[in-house]
Amino acid sequence: MTTFTGIPAHVWSTEEKRILVAAARQVPKRWIDDVWTLAVHKDSLDLYERLANNHWVRDRGGRARLIVCGAVLANLDRAIRMLGWVPLADLTCDVVALDRVARVTARRRVRPVAADFARFAALSGRRTKPAPASMATWGRDVAEANEGDGIRVRVLSPSRVRDLPKVGGQISRKATSEASWIAFVVATVTESREQLVRAGVVAQRLLLASTEYGLAGTAFTEPFDAPAVRGALVGIDDVPGFPQAVVVVEEPRKTPAQKGRTR
């Protein structure tokens, strides 16, 4: 079989399938659960949104559901690269299977490098890099690296977050007041199905980047659930488009034993 580009598709081995399924399941349970299904085929992976789920009342438009599906795709991308393949994700709508979010294949071999293994390790919560000297500088670099395809990422300090209309207090309460933290606001230029999925990909990448550096990251979609709220925040702090998710990143929280430790 060939991919939609005409390039022969890689046939997944049994062990590769096991690794890919495990990676998909590592999406944080803090996000809404039970909203996606992964179908593993001989030479492809199909990700479906589960239209009948326990969150249809709050998430009738499927916005949060699609964002979570994007997070699954981010994990699959890291696993495929660690296995030494270049992933190809087709996000176009299938008229035969309207609930299919993406089809993922591997088109060619690329030897994984140390960064690929480090990024894959973050799926299981492993830290591989020292904490950044400056959260603000680190945040700007990470945000810039993850923008593209209609997705914009804005880094906000705690004071800027608190000033956001309608959602500032809600977001601030997600972080511990005594910790140093920043917030990434992930926005889309449009609210198309594909853009929402891509927003989830970026939000998950931000979470995994924080894990790599030993930082505590948490993603939230709830502050922007109401369409009126998203519309009112279009263009906040020069971010074009609609806010879809916020990722709060904090310095590692000290245990009681660490708090009492002196050098």
HUBELGI-V218826 format. One record per backbone hydrogen bond with DSSP energy under -1.0 kcal/mol. CO is the residue of the C=O (numbers start at 1). NH is the residue of the N-H. If there is no record, write none. Layout:
((CO & NH) (CO & NH))
//
This chain:
((1 & 9) (3 & 6) (7 & 3) (13 & 17) (14 & 18) (15 & 19) (16 & 20) (17 & 21) (18 & 22) (19 & 23) (20 & 24) (21 & 25) (23 & 26) (24 & 27) (28 & 31) (35 & 50) (37 & 48) (39 & 46) (42 & 12) (44 & 41) (45 & 104) (46 & 39) (47 & 101) (47 & 102) (48 & 37) (49 & 51) (55 & 59) (59 & 62) (62 & 66) (63 & 67) (64 & 68) (65 & 69) (66 & 70) (67 & 71) (68 & 72) (69 & 73) (70 & 74) (71 & 75) (72 & 76) (73 & 77) (74 & 78) (75 & 79) (76 & 80) (77 & 81) (78 & 82) (79 & 83) (80 & 85) (81 & 84) (84 & 110) (86 & 107) (88 & 105) (90 & 103) (97 & 100) (99 & 49) (102 & 47) (103 & 90) (104 & 45) (105 & 88) (106 & 10) (108 & 86) (113 & 117) (114 & 118) (115 & 119) (116 & 120) (117 & 121) (118 & 122) (120 & 123) (121 & 124) (121 & 126) (122 & 125) (134 & 138) (135 & 139) (136 & 140) (137 & 141) (138 & 142) (139 & 143) (140 & 144) (141 & 145) (148 & 151) (150 & 189) (151 & 148) (152 & 187) (154 & 185) (156 & 183) (157 & 161) (158 & 162) (161 & 164) (164 & 168) (165 & 167) (167 & 171) (168 & 172) (169 & 173) (171 & 174) (172 & 175) (176 & 179) (180 & 251) (182 & 249) (183 & 156) (184 & 247) (185 & 154) (186 & 244) (186 & 245) (187 & 152) (188 & 242) (192 & 196) (193 & 197) (194 & 198) (195 & 199) (196 & 200) (197 & 201) (198 & 202) (199 & 203) (200 & 204) (201 & 205) (202 & 206) (203 & 207) (204 & 208) (205 & 209) (206 & 210) (207 & 211) (208 & 212) (209 & 213) (210 & 215) (211 & 214) (212 & 128) (212 & 129) (216 & 250) (218 & 248) (220 & 246) (221 & 224) (222 & 225) (226 & 230) (227 & 231) (228 & 232) (229 & 233) (233 & 236) (235 & 238) (236 & 239) (239 & 235) (242 & 188) (245 & 186) (246 & 220) (247 & 184) (248 & 218) (249 & 182) (250 & 216) (255 & 259) (256 & 260) (258 & 261))
//
